[in-house]
């Protein structure tokens, strides 16, 4: 049984038991020097690095199987189609969807959310209706709803958070009214690392008949995802954040909802028949997949999922919880450093500000030390405003990071202190 993150004590850290050296050997990009220093890659929330198995799978696909899918009777097309559809079943199992047709391939989390806004949203949201999001959302889970609200004369309501970066459940509940047509929430905040109690948030929304979309971009690399257990109506994640290729991702939707939704884009593959008078749309999931898809993306994502499942999510979660706790203790103890986002339940992220140095300066000096982090507003400008900061420096972890790398990060932060005081 994996403990809740806040229940972990130093004695529970499994950092040493996990064979991180073996994991690191699987990621060729990690073994290089930048600015003459060993690379310490701590920008995993922006994108994760790829194991050799994923790089090989994509290369193999292009070397041996490349063809268009669902279109040719020839062998290569059949192989490409098998790989593409086989990947869908791998994703289905990864998130425990009831059926593979509930897995819609998209370009990433951003497109998944826009798809729901432009199809489900446009059909179900009208003037005076409301959509509930949270104060910690990424722009990808704000702007599509804002655009929809502008078009329909609907209103965006924002559930507030406390100073630790935790959602205020009472306030969230108060926002759920007969006007609410949809709730859209992040599973894990990219800028704070907060893990939201998604199952409870879904229960509260469903009790009022409101469907819920979960932005899982930052959850999928760190947590075991079970969409049936969460009982969410939509779940979105990006391949590139789970060690797969960029430009690819997944929208999960409950079949009953997806079936009622109009298509997103028109074109090849999403139709059963076309005449100039009338087009009959294809069945799920193809109704939402117009045009030649990112076949190699599906192949790479499936391989990434196999890789992760091979390591095992219990092991990954245990290791990362220990590493995050170690990083939190280490960074919090540094003089002049304040961590932004101190929720009890966190995954993967340490955002911080420094007394006398702007986040961009922190990032630039860290880069010179070989440490790659992200600085800025992290596509969460309203959240920065909530905390009264223009930007933060964000170190984000993955299963291949080590305690030693955290120590290098801490030493680099001390160098920033030396320069800026
Ligand atoms: N966050 C970060 O550095 P795309 O770009 O579509 O793969 O994912 C968008 C997205 C949506 N929701 C959350 C919670 C996210 O973190 C992201 C991407 C990256 O934090 C790039 S801005």
Boltz pocket constraint, residues with backbone or C-beta under 6 A from the ligand:
constraints:
  - pocket:
      binder: B
      contacts: [[A, 45], [A, 46], [A, 47], [A, 107], [A, 108], [A, 109], [A, 110], [A, 111], [A, 138], [A, 140], [A, 141], [A, 186], [A, 188], [A, 189], [A, 190], [A, 191], [A, 215], [A, 217], [A, 218], [A, 238], [A, 374], [A, 378], [A, 379]]
      max_distance: 6.0
